[in-house]
Each structure stands twice: as structure tokens, then as C-alpha cells.
Amino acid sequence: MPAPLIDVEEFFADPQFAHPTISPDGTRIAYLAPHGGRLQVWVRGVDDDHADAVPVTRDTRRGITSYHWTDDPRVLLYLQDVDGNEDWHLHRVDLDDPDAPPVDLTPMDPGSRVVGVEPYPPVPGTVLVAMNRRPLFFDLFRVDVATGETVVHMELDDPTGSVLFDRDGRPAFHTALAEDGTVEFSAVDPDGQRRLLRRTGGAEHPVGVHPQLVTADGKGLLVGSFQDGDDLRLVRIDHATGDETVVAAVDGHDLDITGAMVPGVLPPVVYTHRGTGEVLAARFTGDRPHVEVVDPAFAEVFTALEQLSDGVLGTLTSDEAGRRWIATFVHDRDPGATWLYDRDTGGARFLFRSQPQRDPAALAPMTPVAFPARDGLPLHAQLTLPVGVEPRDLPLVLLVHGGPWYHDSWGYSPDVQFLANRGYAVLQVDFRGSLGHGRRHLTAAIGEFARAMHDDLIDAVDWAVAQGYADPDRVGIYGGSYGGYAALVGVTVTPDRFAAAVDYVGISDLANFLRTLPPFVRAYNVNSWFRYVGDPEVPEQEADMLARSPITMVEKIRTPLLVAQGANDVRVVQAESDNIVASLRERGVPVEYLLAEDEGHGFANPENRMRLYRAIERHFAEHLGGRRAPDA
């Protein structure tokens, strides 16, 4: 018997609790929770309940997603943009006076943004902030948290360069990209001079080398490296000699660097001790994510944490003493379970779930699967089947991740669970170019946009059909960002393959997409878009990019299409969706277009998410035959 329908709101409303952390002194807990219709930062005592907590932010437009403790337990910092434009500003809030208006510590001209916030130990009460007051350069500024006084700490005239500091605030290492895309690591000596230590290839690092972390003693730099093999490892580069030694590696698995893309929200690449800076453990990919313990002294804490959930350790914070730990867990059916563990007593207390009203037993398990692409390249995927339904000849939704340098992994996805609840088999495939499956799998995507990368998706669908899971006449494709591009490629390159498609903030014109990115991005594209796709300023490459752009094949579209776009998107600008929709409407081809004026690269506001997913529910129900709520 099929599982009962779950309301759209239950899947896509703001979480009741999210992104918990503990204060440096271990006395308070901060987390995100709704207040006034938006996510806000709440703070409570470590032994209190949510009823005792206080919302310390009052954002009314888009909600808060990123915040930071300071060395003053009375002060919290958070980042916020305007309606999704990604011009992030750093704000201060006084925990002793949460009703006081927040203070913008980084007023800047439009187009400038904060991209990094770190404590600066030599000067208590300050933080180092990276921001581009010079539009093409992210310089470092020292900000006095109490007064807002901001001074230039270090100008960086290489737009790809960055300086890494030791725990005493001294420059220790420098990293930069050479013109050919080679990544260069240099030591910074006490006199300020740089010594080149090591170079590494660039194509296997399309999103940069992650992590880049100075060791606790300041004498080493931890980075992700393939060395001479196919697996990404955590290695240490010695400051004096440049010698490289392995810190953590798992044969056949990559260091999982996706957490570096959304720090503080996704699980980290490397877990470190807040007080000492020592590396505790590293995260690797696998059928289920794998945490490899590095510090023997952490093994006891890790073993105790593992007993709290049948999921996998997610985010982890502790006080500076390493006594109290707040851990979240990754699970395919139980999102955001959070525990407080006390190392000294060995006791643990359950704090909250992100969605406490949800019954994990009513949700669908996610199963890792594998199969070869047509050229023999191994492909890994996640298959989720609806509960209570025979897994035969089901309507299937191919859900394509973004990036494309990202990867799908075992864990909770509201999109997946929503679609499974509506009766669809859901298939997520890590096509070539996805992170987490080795150097060969990653670099096999060079030059393969709308070619072998798309073939991988078709091969995944054919596998699901051959296994009997999917009805070949009821297959849909859906994705955001690159996944939206993949959906548009699906209905242009293979117009007869999909019965319905959803393009969510997707690219339609590869050349225009690259030209309209923020100007400071260009310097970073050498190992990503330019290497894998092309440079639109080179005529021959632009012609090839246009040949692989859905906008130049739009006359082939006859698949029912839903398009969703944020008007303030600075990554995939509104024109990418407008042009596709206008072309289809000129030809009389039906297309539904959802444009949100107060959103950017993805819908953050709950009312916009409800509008989007109700539209997706109707769209797939009409064209694939899945279930829908009576009012959808």
C-alpha cells in the first residue's frame, strides 16, 4: 500500500532547527530556527531547551544561513545579502541586547562582498575579512567587532592568490594559480619572502585545491592531493622542505571536499579541535560517507558519537576545551538529528531534529547503485524507490546535481523524498566530472558538456529501465544550475527521451553564462569552465560552446517544460531562462515560467519554495502520472 501523501510544506518549509554550534566557552548553543516567517539565529544556554532560547536576529527579507561566534561571548556575527544577489555583508548582533538593530560592519558599494571571516588572535575583538572593495581583488581587512573600524590588513594583487596564517596570525603559506592552471604552494618566511615549495596539476582541481589548512604548529600545510594515483588524499606539505606526506587516505575513495563549498553548513572536509587546531579526522566519499579518524585522542569521542545514530557524523563543533561537543548526523530518512555529548561525563543528550514532525519510517531509503557507462567508465548513483509500491515500471525522475563539480551522496534530500512520496523512482547519477570518484572520473568530463556527460545520464536511465524499475515512457528530468542545463540538454539533444522536464536556474547559453559571471570570477575559471568547456573570448571555442548550448537547439524542444528562475541570480542570470521561454512561446510551445523577483541562485524564501514545488508536483503528475495532493 502506498505511503500517505505528505504535504509539500512538510518537505520544503524552513527547518525547525538547523546548523547548531556551541560557543567557545561551552556555555551557549546557537542555531537557526524560524521566527517571523524567516530563518533567524537563536541562542540558548547549553542546558536549556528551545522554550528558553532567544532569537537574536530579526531579518525580514531572506533569512539567515551563515553566522560566526567571536572571541567575545556576548557578540555574534552573521552574513546577509539582499534578495539573493550574493553581495554578502558582515553584521554584528549583541546577545545581551538582541532587540537592538544589527550593525553592518562591512558597508560596501554594490557588487562587492565578504567571502571569508576568520578570527585574528593577535588582536582580541577583531576578525579578518576577505572582501573586494577593489572589484577584481579580494583583499584582507581587519575589522574591530565592537566599533566597526576597518583597516587594510593585506592587499593581494594576484586575484587568484591567498595567504594562509598560522594560529598566531603570522603569514605561513601562499597559494596561487599560474597562467597554465598549475596550482603553486609557497612558504612565507619570517622576512615576508616566498619560497616555492610545490606545484600540482590544475585540471583535477576544477573548484580549487581543498582543503588549505595550516597545521596547528604552523610548520605544515594540509591540502587535498591525488599525488601519483587516482584517489584524492589529505597530505601535509612541509614548510621547510616542501616534502609531502600522507595524513589520511582511503584506498578507492576520495577525500570529500564538497563541504569546502558551503562551510559551516555541509559537513567539513577536515574536523579540527577548536582549542588547539589539531586535525581530528577527515571525511571521505563512499556508498555512505566515511569519517577517517586521524588523532588517536579523538578516537574515544568519535566512538561515543557513533553510538548516538545509525547515520554518519555530519557537522561537529566543540568548546575550546574539547569537553562539550555538538554533533549532527547524515541520514537518508532522518534529517538533522543533533546531539550534545560531554566528554568528561560520557553523557549525551538529544537536542533536536531539523523536522521533528517527520516520521523517518514513512520515508524512502536511499540505495547506492553502480553500473558502467557506454564507454566502460564506472558510474555511481543513488536510487530511491517509493514506499509501499512494487518497484516495477514506475515513473522515474532523473534528478541531476549542480556544479557540475559536485556529487550526490547517501543522505537526506527533500527533493528526493518529496518525489518518492509522490510515487516516483528517483535516480541521481554521478556523471563524469562529478567530484568524489577519482581523478580519471573527474577529468573524463573535459570537453564533454552535452556529449559524454549527457550520455552518462541516458545510460543511467537505460539501466533503470533494464532493471525493470522504470517505465521508459514515463521518465522525467529535473535539476538546478548545471542540473538545469542538463535538463535543457535532455530535451534538445535527446528530444524523444523525456516525457517532462524541469529547469531550475539552469544555463541555456554557455557563452553568455560565462560572460555574465561577476568579473572577479574570470581569474578562477582556468581549471574549471575554461578547461572543461571553453573561453567565449576565443572565437573557435565560443562556436563550440554555442553548439552545445540549448538556446541554439531550442527548436527541437517539444517536451513539456517548467522553468524557474531568480531575478537577482548573479551566477545564472535571468536572461538564461528568459531567452529559452521567449523562444518557446514564439513557437507556441507550452512552457510554464516561475520568476521570483526576490530570489537569486535558488529559492530561499518559503513562499517561493512552496510555489515552485507545487508547480513541480502538478507538472510531473500531469506528464508522468505520479500522485498529487488534492489542491496541487
C-alpha positions in Angstrom: 0.0 0.0 0.0 1.5 3.4 -1.0 2.6 5.7 1.8 0.2 8.5 2.8 0.8 11.8 0.9 2.9 14.2 2.9 2.2 17.9 2.5 4.6 20.0 0.4 5.1 22.3 3.3 6.5 19.4 5.4 9.2 18.9 2.9 10.1 22.4 2.0 9.2 24.7 4.9 12.2 26.1 6.8 13.7 23.6 9.2 12.7 23.9 12.8 16.3 23.6 13.8 19.5 23.8 11.7 23.2 24.4 11.8 23.9 24.2 15.5 27.2 25.3 17.1 28.5 25.7 20.6 30.1 28.9 22.0 33.9 28.8 22.5 33.4 28.8 26.3 30.8 26.0 26.1 28.0 27.8 27.9 25.7 28.6 25.0 24.3 26.9 21.8 23.4 28.8 18.6 21.3 27.5 15.8 18.9 28.6 13.0 15.2 28.3 13.5 12.1 30.2 12.1 10.9 33.4 13.6 8.7 36.0 11.9 8.5 33.8 8.8 12.3 33.7 8.2 15.2 31.7 9.5 16.9 33.5 12.3 19.8 32.8 14.7 18.7 31.7 18.1 20.8 31.3 21.2 20.2 29.4 24.5 22.1 28.1 27.4 23.8 24.8 27.0 21.4 23.1 29.5 18.3 25.0 28.3 15.5 24.0 25.9 14.2 25.8 22.8 11.5 27.4 25.0 14.3 29.2 26.8 16.0 30.3 23.6 16.0 33.9 22.3 16.1 34.9 18.6 19.0 37.3 18.2 18.4 38.3 14.6 15.3 39.9 13.0 15.8 39.6 9.3 12.6 40.2 7.3 13.7 39.6 3.7 15.6 36.4 3.2 16.6 34.8 6.5 20.0 33.9 7.9 22.1 31.0 6.7 25.6 31.8 8.0 26.8 33.0 11.3 30.0 33.1 13.4 30.9 33.1 17.1 33.5 35.7 18.2 36.1 35.7 21.0 33.5 37.8 23.0 30.7 35.5 24.1 28.3 38.5 24.1 28.7 39.1 20.3 27.7 37.0 17.3 28.3 37.8 13.6 26.2 36.8 10.6 26.3 37.3 6.8 23.4 38.5 4.7 22.9 39.7 1.1 19.9 41.4 -0.5 17.3 39.2 -2.2 19.9 36.7 -3.3 22.3 39.0 -5.0 25.3 37.4 -3.1 26.7 40.8 -2.1 27.3 39.4 1.4 27.8 41.9 4.3 29.0 41.1 7.8 26.7 42.1 10.6 27.1 42.3 14.4 24.4 41.4 16.9 24.7 41.9 20.7 23.5 38.8 22.5 22.8 40.8 25.7 20.5 43.2 23.7 19.1 41.1 20.8 16.4 43.7 20.1 18.9 46.3 19.2 19.3 46.8 15.4 22.2 44.8 13.9 25.3 46.7 12.7 26.6 46.4 9.2 30.4 46.1 9.8 31.2 46.0 6.1 29.3 48.7 4.2 30.5 48.4 0.5 29.5 49.5 -2.9 27.1 47.2 -4.9 29.0 44.3 -6.4 31.4 43.9 -3.5 31.0 41.2 -1.0 32.5 39.4 2.0 33.8 35.9 1.2 35.6 34.8 4.3 35.6 35.6 8.1 38.3 34.4 10.5 39.3 35.3 14.0 42.6 37.2 14.3 44.2 36.1 17.6 46.9 38.7 17.9 44.3 41.5 18.3 41.4 40.3 20.5 38.0 41.6 19.4 38.9 41.6 15.7 38.3 39.4 12.7 40.0 39.1 9.4 37.6 39.6 6.5 38.2 39.0 2.8 36.3 41.4 0.6 36.6 43.0 -2.8 36.3 46.7 -2.2 38.6 46.8 -5.3 36.2 44.9 -7.6 38.7 42.4 -9.0 40.7 41.7 -5.9 39.8 40.2 -2.5 42.0 41.9 -0.1 42.2 41.1 3.7 40.8 43.7 6.1 40.9 43.7 9.9 37.6 44.6 11.4 37.1 45.7 15.0 33.9 44.0 16.0 32.9 46.5 18.7 33.5 49.7 16.7 33.3 48.6 13.1 36.7 50.2 12.4 38.1 48.6 9.3 41.8 48.7 8.2 43.6 47.1 5.3 45.5 44.1 6.7 47.0 42.9 3.4 46.4 43.7 -0.3 46.5 40.8 -2.7 47.4 41.9 -6.2 47.1 38.4 -7.6 43.4 37.8 -8.0 43.9 34.0 -7.5 46.4 34.4 -4.6 45.7 33.8 -1.0 47.7 33.9 2.2 47.3 31.4 4.9 48.1 32.3 8.5 49.3 30.3 11.5 47.4 30.3 14.8 49.4 33.3 15.9 48.2 35.3 13.0 51.6 35.2 11.1 51.6 34.6 7.3 52.7 31.0 6.8 51.9 29.9 3.2 50.8 31.4 -0.1 48.8 29.7 -2.8 48.1 30.9 -6.3 47.3 29.8 -9.9 49.9 30.0 -12.6 48.7 31.1 -16.1 48.6 27.5 -17.2 46.4 26.5 -14.3 49.1 24.9 -12.2 48.5 25.4 -8.5 51.5 26.7 -6.7 52.2 26.4 -2.9 54.8 28.7 -1.4 56.2 29.1 2.1 56.1 32.6 3.6 59.3 33.1 5.6 59.6 35.5 8.6 61.0 38.2 6.4 57.9 38.0 4.2 59.7 36.4 1.3 58.1 33.5 -0.5 59.7 30.2 -1.3 58.0 28.0 -3.9 57.5 24.5 -2.3 55.4 22.5 -4.7 53.4 22.7 -7.9 50.4 20.5 -8.7 48.3 20.0 -11.8 45.2 22.0 -12.3 42.6 20.1 -14.4 41.9 17.7 -11.5 41.1 20.6 -9.2 38.3 22.5 -11.1 37.0 24.0 -7.8 40.4 24.7 -6.4 42.6 22.7 -4.0 40.7 21.8 -0.8 41.3 22.0 2.0 44.1 24.5 2.5 44.7 24.4 6.2 47.8 25.4 8.2 48.7 22.8 10.8 48.5 23.6 14.5 52.3 24.0 14.8 52.4 26.3 11.7 55.0 24.1 10.1 52.8 22.3 7.6 50.0 22.9 5.1 47.3 20.3 4.7 45.8 20.0 1.2 44.0 17.5 -1.0 46.3 15.8 -3.5 46.0 13.0 -5.9 49.8 12.6 -5.8 50.6 9.9 -8.4 47.3 8.0 -8.0 43.6 8.2 -8.7 42.3 8.9 -5.2 42.3 12.3 -3.5 44.2 12.1 -0.2 44.8 14.5 2.6 48.5 15.3 2.6 50.9 17.6 4.5 53.4 19.9 2.7 56.3 20.8 5.0 57.1 24.5 5.4 60.8 24.0 5.4 61.4 21.3 2.8 58.2 21.1 0.7 58.1 17.3 1.3 54.7 15.8 1.0 53.4 13.1 3.4 50.0 11.4 3.6 47.9 12.3 6.6 44.8 10.4 5.7 43.8 8.2 2.8 41.3 5.5 2.0 42.0 3.2 -0.9 39.5 3.6 -3.7 37.8 6.6 -2.2 38.4 10.4 -2.4 38.7 13.0 0.3 35.2 14.6 0.2 35.8 18.3 -0.5 32.2 19.3 -1.0 32.0 20.7 2.5 34.5 23.4 1.5 31.9 24.9 -0.9 29.4 25.7 1.9 31.5 25.8 5.1 29.6 25.5 8.3 26.5 24.2 6.6 27.8 21.0 4.9 30.0 18.5 6.9 33.6 19.7 6.8 36.4 18.2 4.8 38.6 18.1 7.9 37.5 18.1 11.5 39.8 20.1 13.8 40.0 20.8 17.5 38.7 24.3 18.2 41.1 25.0 21.0 44.3 23.5 19.7 43.8 23.4 15.9 44.9 19.8 15.7 43.4 17.7 13.0 41.0 15.1 14.4 39.5 13.3 11.4 38.9 13.6 7.6 35.9 12.9 5.6 35.9 10.5 2.5 33.3 9.5 -0.1 31.8 6.1 -0.3 28.5 4.3 -0.6 27.9 6.0 2.7 30.2 8.9 3.7 33.2 7.7 5.7 35.0 9.6 8.6 38.6 8.6 9.0 40.0 9.4 12.5 43.5 10.9 12.4 44.1 11.9 16.0 44.1 8.9 18.4 43.0 11.1 21.3 39.8 11.8 19.3 39.0 8.2 18.8 37.2 7.8 22.1 35.0 10.8 21.4 34.3 9.6 17.9 33.3 6.1 19.1 30.9 7.6 21.6 29.4 9.8 18.9 28.9 6.9 16.6 26.7 5.2 19.2 24.2 8.1 19.0 22.9 7.5 15.5 22.8 4.9 12.7 23.7 7.7 10.3 27.2 9.2 9.6 28.7 12.1 11.5 27.9 15.4 9.8 28.9 18.7 11.3 30.7 18.9 14.6 31.7 21.7 17.0 33.1 21.8 20.5 34.1 24.3 23.1 37.7 25.3 23.2 38.4 22.8 26.0 37.1 20.0 23.8 34.7 18.9 26.6 31.3 19.6 25.1 30.6 18.5 21.5 27.5 19.2 19.3 27.2 16.7 16.5 24.7 16.4 13.7 24.3 13.2 11.6 23.8 12.5 8.0 20.9 10.0 7.4 18.8 9.2 4.4 15.5 9.4 6.3 16.2 11.4 9.5 17.4 14.9 8.6 19.4 17.0 11.1 19.4 14.8 14.2 21.5 16.7 16.7 23.2 15.6 20.0 25.2 17.2 22.8 28.0 15.0 24.1 30.0 15.6 27.3 33.5 14.1 27.1 34.1 14.4 30.8 31.0 12.6 32.0 30.4 10.4 28.9 26.8 11.6 28.9 24.8 12.5 25.8 21.6 14.5 25.4 19.4 14.6 22.3 18.8 18.2 21.3 16.5 18.3 18.2 15.7 17.2 14.7 15.5 19.6 11.8 12.0 18.3 11.0 10.7 16.9 14.3 7.2 16.3 13.0 8.5 13.9 10.3 8.4 10.1 10.9 11.6 8.7 9.4 9.9 5.3 9.0 7.4 6.8 6.5 10.3 8.0 4.2 12.1 6.1 1.5 15.5 4.5 1.9 18.2 5.7 -0.5 20.3 2.8 -2.1 23.7 3.3 -3.7 23.9 1.5 -7.1 26.6 1.3 -9.8 26.8 0.4 -13.5 29.1 1.2 -16.4 28.7 4.0 -18.9 28.7 3.0 -22.6 32.5 3.6 -22.8 33.1 1.5 -19.7 33.6 4.3 -17.2 32.2 3.2 -13.8 29.2 5.3 -12.7 27.8 5.5 -9.2 24.3 6.6 -8.4 21.7 6.7 -5.7 18.3 5.0 -6.3 15.3 5.9 -4.1 12.1 3.9 -4.6 8.6 4.9 -3.3 7.4 3.2 -0.1 4.7 0.6 -0.3 4.8 0.3 -4.1 6.0 -2.6 -6.2 9.3 -1.4 -7.7 8.4 -2.3 -11.3 7.6 0.0 -14.3 7.5 3.1 -12.2 7.5 6.7 -13.4 11.1 7.9 -12.9 12.6 11.3 -12.3 16.3 11.7 -13.2 17.5 14.3 -10.6 20.7 15.9 -11.8 23.1 17.7 -9.4 24.6 21.1 -10.0 28.1 22.2 -10.2 28.8 20.2 -12.3 31.7 19.7 -9.8 29.6 18.4 -7.0 28.3 14.9 -6.2 25.3 13.2 -4.9 25.8 11.1 -1.8 23.8 9.0 0.6 21.8 11.3 2.9 18.6 13.2 3.3 17.3 15.2 0.3 13.9 16.9 0.5 13.6 16.8 -3.3 14.2 13.0 -3.4 11.8 12.3 -0.5 9.1 14.5 -2.0 9.3 12.8 -5.4 9.4 9.3 -3.9 6.4 10.2 -1.8 4.6 11.2 -5.0 5.2 7.7 -6.4 8.4 8.3 -8.5 11.5 6.3 -8.6 14.3 8.8 -8.2 17.7 8.3 -9.8 20.7 10.5 -9.0 23.8 9.7 -11.0 27.3 11.0 -10.6 28.1 11.5 -14.2 31.7 12.1 -15.3 33.0 15.3 -13.9 31.3 14.8 -10.5 33.6 15.1 -7.6 34.4 12.2 -5.3 35.2 9.3 -7.7 38.8 9.8 -8.6 40.9 11.8 -10.9 40.1 9.7 -14.0 36.3 10.1 -13.5 36.7 13.8 -12.9 38.8 14.7 -15.9 36.9 12.5 -18.2 34.4 15.4 -18.4 36.9 17.7 -20.2 35.2 18.8 -23.5 32.2 16.6 -22.8 29.4 19.0 -21.9 26.3 17.9 -23.9 28.3 14.9 -25.0 29.6 12.1 -22.8 28.3 13.8 -19.7 24.8 13.7 -21.2 25.4 10.1 -22.4 26.1 9.1 -18.8 22.6 10.4 -17.8 20.9 8.5 -20.6 22.9 5.4 -19.7 21.6 5.7 -16.2 18.0 5.9 -17.4 18.6 2.9 -19.6 20.0 0.9 -16.7 16.9 1.7 -14.6 14.6 0.6 -17.4 16.6 -2.6 -18.0 16.4 -3.4 -14.3 12.7 -3.1 -14.5 12.4 -0.1 -12.1 11.3 2.5 -14.7 8.7 2.7 -17.4 10.6 4.1 -20.4 7.6 6.2 -21.5 7.3 8.0 -18.1 10.8 9.4 -17.5 11.3 13.0 -16.4 14.5 15.0 -15.9 14.9 17.7 -13.3 17.9 19.7 -12.0 19.2 23.1 -10.8 22.1 25.2 -12.1 24.2 22.7 -14.1 21.3 20.3 -13.5 19.0 22.8 -15.2 21.4 22.9 -18.1 21.3 19.1 -18.2 17.5 19.1 -18.3 17.6 21.5 -21.2 20.2 19.4 -23.0 18.0 16.4 -22.3 15.1 17.9 -24.2 17.2 19.3 -27.0 19.9 16.7 -27.7 17.5 13.8 -26.9 14.1 15.3 -27.5 12.2 12.0 -27.5 13.7 10.6 -24.3 11.9 12.5 -21.6 8.2 13.0 -21.0 8.7 16.1 -18.8 11.5 18.4 -17.7 12.2 21.0 -15.0 14.9 23.6 -15.5 15.7 25.3 -12.2 18.1 28.3 -12.5 19.7 26.5 -15.4 22.2 27.6 -18.1 20.8 27.8 -21.7 23.8 29.6 -23.3 27.2 28.6 -22.2 29.0 31.6 -23.7 26.5 34.1 -22.3 26.7 32.3 -18.9 30.5 32.8 -18.7 30.4 36.4 -20.0 27.8 37.4 -17.4 29.5 36.0 -14.3 30.9 38.6 -11.8 34.1 40.0 -13.2 36.3 38.7 -10.4 35.4 35.1 -11.2 37.2 35.1 -14.5 40.7 34.6 -13.0 39.4 31.4 -11.3 38.0 29.8 -14.4 41.2 28.5 -15.8 40.8 25.0 -14.4 37.1 24.8 -14.4 34.9 26.4 -17.1 37.7 27.4 -19.5 39.5 24.0 -19.2 36.3 21.8 -19.3 34.1 23.9 -21.6 35.9 26.8 -23.3 36.6 30.5 -23.2 33.9 32.6 -25.0 36.6 35.2 -25.9 38.2 32.7 -28.2 36.1 32.5 -31.4 36.6 28.8 -32.1 35.8 27.9 -28.5 32.8 30.1 -28.4 31.4 28.4 -31.6 31.8 25.0 -29.9 30.2 26.3 -26.7 27.2 27.6 -28.7 26.9 24.2 -30.5 26.4 22.7 -27.0 24.0 25.3 -25.7 20.3 24.5 -25.6 19.4 28.0 -26.8 20.9 27.1 -30.2 18.8 23.9 -30.3 15.6 25.3 -28.9 13.6 24.4 -32.0 14.0 20.7 -31.0 12.1 21.2 -27.7 8.7 19.6 -27.7 8.9 18.1 -24.1 6.6 19.8 -21.5 8.9 22.2 -19.7 8.8 24.0 -16.4 11.4 26.8 -15.9 12.1 28.5 -12.5 14.5 31.5 -12.1 15.5 34.1 -9.5 15.6 37.6 -10.9 18.7 38.5 -8.8 20.8 35.5 -9.8 24.4 36.6 -10.4 25.6 33.1 -11.3 23.0 32.2 -14.0 21.4 35.5 -14.9 17.7 35.9 -15.7 18.4 36.1 -19.4 19.4 32.4 -19.4 15.8 31.5 -18.6 14.1 34.4 -20.3 15.6 33.6 -23.7 14.5 29.9 -23.6 11.0 30.8 -22.5 10.6 33.6 -25.1 11.8 31.3 -27.9 9.3 28.6 -27.0 6.4 31.0 -26.6 7.2 32.5 -30.0 6.8 29.0 -31.5 3.6 28.3 -29.5 5.3 25.6 -27.4 3.7 25.4 -23.9 6.1 26.3 -21.1 5.5 27.3 -17.5 7.7 30.0 -16.2 8.2 30.8 -12.5 10.1 34.0 -11.9 10.8 35.1 -8.4 11.7 38.8 -8.1 13.2 38.4 -4.6 15.5 35.4 -5.2 18.9 34.6 -6.6 20.5 31.3 -7.5 17.9 29.2 -5.8 14.7 30.0 -3.9 15.4 30.7 -0.2 12.1 32.2 0.9 9.5 29.6 2.0 6.6 31.1 0.0 8.7 30.8 -3.2 9.7 27.3 -2.5 6.0 26.3 -2.0 5.1 27.9 -5.3 8.0 26.0 -7.0 7.3 22.6 -5.6 3.6 22.7 -6.1 4.3 23.5 -9.7 6.7 20.6 -10.0 4.1 18.3 -8.3 1.5 19.4 -10.9 3.9 19.2 -13.8 5.2 15.7 -13.2 1.7 14.4 -12.2 0.2 15.6 -15.5 3.0 14.3 -17.7 4.4 11.3 -15.8 1.4 10.1 -13.9 2.6 10.4 -10.3 0.5 11.3 -7.4 -0.5 14.8 -6.4 -2.2 16.4 -3.4 -5.9 17.3 -4.0 -5.1 21.0 -4.0 -2.0 20.8 -6.1 
